[in-house]
Amino acid sequence: MLGGAKRVFIVVGVVLGLAMIYTTGSEQRASEAQDGGGGSEKKETVCAMTVTADLLNVRSGPGTGHEILGKFRQGAEIDATTQVRDGFRKIDDHHWAADEYLEPVDGDRCE
């Protein structure tokens, strides 16, 4: 009978331990999500831009040698980051567009 009680005690202890680990981890994940990941990465500012070209290619990297992933029509309003490299503005993690054909929406600063 004592062996069964020990097992129950051990199982309850393990379940409570796992519950504590899970709740501590979920609180940490929530706080990281609120501050943008919590790492040393610099958070990029997002700004609204208007496409000025008739048709603007969206590429996989900053340059004309990168694959075209899509296109925007003139007048389209998009969100982009402030990062510009080799004349291309980063739109998101894997999308870039020629900066010369993007203009900040009225009142938005995108430097």
C-alpha positions as CSV (number, residue, x, y, z in Angstrom):
1,M,0.0,0.0,0.0
2,L,2.9,2.3,0.8
3,G,4.3,1.7,-2.7
4,G,1.0,3.0,-4.3
5,A,1.0,6.1,-2.2
6,K,4.6,6.9,-3.2
7,R,3.7,6.6,-6.8
8,V,0.7,8.9,-6.4
9,F,2.9,11.4,-4.5
10,I,5.6,11.2,-7.3
11,V,3.0,11.6,-10.1
12,V,1.4,14.6,-8.4
13,G,4.8,16.2,-7.8
14,V,5.8,15.7,-11.4
15,V,2.5,17.1,-12.7
16,L,2.7,20.2,-10.4
17,G,6.4,20.7,-11.4
18,L,5.5,20.6,-15.1
19,A,2.6,23.0,-14.5
20,M,4.9,25.4,-12.8
21,I,7.5,25.2,-15.7
22,Y,4.8,25.7,-18.3
23,T,3.2,28.7,-16.6
24,T,6.6,30.3,-16.1
25,G,7.5,29.7,-19.7
26,S,4.3,31.1,-21.0
27,E,4.7,34.3,-18.9
28,Q,8.2,34.7,-20.4
29,R,6.9,34.2,-24.0
30,A,4.1,36.7,-23.4
31,S,6.6,39.4,-22.2
32,E,8.9,38.7,-25.1
33,A,6.1,39.1,-27.5
34,Q,5.2,42.5,-26.0
35,D,8.7,43.9,-26.2
36,G,9.4,42.5,-29.7
37,G,11.3,39.3,-28.9
38,G,13.4,40.4,-26.0
39,G,16.7,39.8,-27.8
40,S,19.3,42.3,-28.7
41,E,17.8,42.7,-32.2
42,K,17.0,46.2,-33.1
43,K,13.2,46.6,-33.7
44,E,12.6,48.2,-37.1
45,T,10.2,51.1,-37.4
46,V,7.3,50.5,-39.8
47,C,5.9,53.4,-41.9
48,A,3.2,53.8,-44.5
49,M,4.4,54.3,-48.1
50,T,2.7,54.9,-51.4
51,V,3.9,53.3,-54.7
52,T,4.7,55.9,-57.4
53,A,5.8,53.6,-60.2
54,D,3.2,52.2,-62.6
55,L,4.2,48.7,-61.4
56,L,6.8,48.1,-58.7
57,N,8.5,44.7,-58.4
58,V,8.8,43.2,-54.9
59,R,12.1,41.2,-54.7
60,S,13.5,38.6,-52.4
61,G,16.6,40.8,-51.6
62,P,17.9,44.3,-52.1
63,G,18.9,44.4,-55.8
64,T,17.6,43.7,-59.3
65,G,19.4,40.4,-59.3
66,H,17.0,39.0,-56.7
67,E,13.9,37.0,-57.6
68,I,10.7,38.9,-58.2
69,L,8.1,37.7,-55.6
70,G,5.2,40.0,-56.5
71,K,4.2,43.4,-57.7
72,F,2.5,46.6,-56.5
73,R,0.4,48.9,-58.7
74,Q,0.8,52.7,-58.6
75,G,-1.0,54.3,-55.7
76,A,-0.9,51.2,-53.5
77,E,-0.3,52.0,-49.9
78,I,2.0,49.5,-48.2
79,D,3.8,49.2,-44.8
80,A,7.6,49.2,-45.1
81,T,10.5,49.5,-42.7
82,T,13.1,52.3,-42.4
83,Q,15.9,50.0,-43.6
84,V,17.3,50.9,-47.0
85,R,20.1,49.0,-48.6
86,D,21.6,49.5,-52.1
87,G,18.6,51.7,-53.1
88,F,16.0,49.1,-52.0
89,R,13.7,49.4,-49.0
90,K,12.9,46.4,-46.8
91,I,9.2,45.7,-46.7
92,D,9.4,42.7,-44.4
93,D,11.7,39.9,-43.6
94,H,12.1,38.6,-47.2
95,H,10.6,41.4,-49.4
96,W,12.3,44.5,-50.8
97,A,11.3,47.2,-53.3
98,A,13.1,50.0,-55.1
99,D,13.1,52.9,-52.7
100,E,13.0,55.5,-55.4
101,Y,9.4,54.4,-56.3
102,L,8.1,54.6,-52.7
103,E,7.0,57.8,-51.1
104,P,5.9,58.3,-47.4
105,V,2.1,58.7,-46.9
106,D,1.2,62.2,-45.9
107,G,2.5,63.0,-42.4
108,D,4.4,59.8,-42.1
109,R,8.2,60.0,-41.6
110,C,10.1,57.1,-43.0
111,E,13.8,57.9,-42.7
